[in-house]
Amino acid sequence: NEPNSPPRSVDPSIRKGLVGLASLGTIETAYLTYLKLFQSDGFANLCGSSSSSSSSSSCASVLDSSYASLTLNDEFSIPLTAIGCVAYATVAFL
């Protein structure tokens, strides 16, 4: 690589694939964020209630755990799915 050569770009088909995957991730995490913020029993409807599952690591128990959000103070917390949504959207737009 010469110092004055233009930077190499990613193959357009690979770029389209990455944008597609990042867009799907954005949609999924936006939906999970919506459920977390606006639907009190949204995760239970989506993946079963955490109490009815025989497994201790069911989908609802993970998404409703204390580790599923970033608590800034006692009154304000950000779901990690919202942070993931922003990350996926950033990758899609880059």
ChimeraX attribute file (.defattr): number of C-alpha atoms within 10 A of each C-alpha:
attribute: neighborCount
match mode: 1-to-1
recipient: residues
	/A:1	7
	/A:2	5
	/A:3	6
	/A:4	6
	/A:5	7
	/A:6	8
	/A:7	8
	/A:8	7
	/A:9	7
	/A:10	9
	/A:11	8
	/A:12	9
	/A:13	9
	/A:14	10
	/A:15	14
	/A:16	13
	/A:17	11
	/A:18	14
	/A:19	19
	/A:20	13
	/A:21	15
	/A:22	20
	/A:23	19
	/A:24	16
	/A:25	20
	/A:26	23
	/A:27	15
	/A:28	16
	/A:29	23
	/A:30	20
	/A:31	15
	/A:32	21
	/A:33	20
	/A:34	15
	/A:35	17
	/A:36	22
	/A:37	13
	/A:38	9
	/A:39	13
	/A:40	10
	/A:41	14
	/A:42	17
	/A:43	20
	/A:44	19
	/A:45	12
	/A:46	12
	/A:47	14
	/A:48	16
	/A:49	16
	/A:50	19
	/A:51	12
	/A:52	9
	/A:53	14
	/A:54	8
	/A:55	10
	/A:56	10
	/A:57	11
	/A:58	16
	/A:59	17
	/A:60	20
	/A:61	20
	/A:62	14
	/A:63	21
	/A:64	16
	/A:65	9
	/A:66	11
	/A:67	11
	/A:68	16
	/A:69	18
	/A:70	13
	/A:71	14
	/A:72	9
	/A:73	7
	/A:74	6
	/A:75	6
	/A:76	9
	/A:77	12
	/A:78	15
	/A:79	21
	/A:80	19
	/A:81	21
	/A:82	20
	/A:83	16
	/A:84	17
	/A:85	23
	/A:86	16
	/A:87	15
	/A:88	22
	/A:89	20
	/A:90	14
	/A:91	16
	/A:92	19
	/A:93	9
	/A:94	7
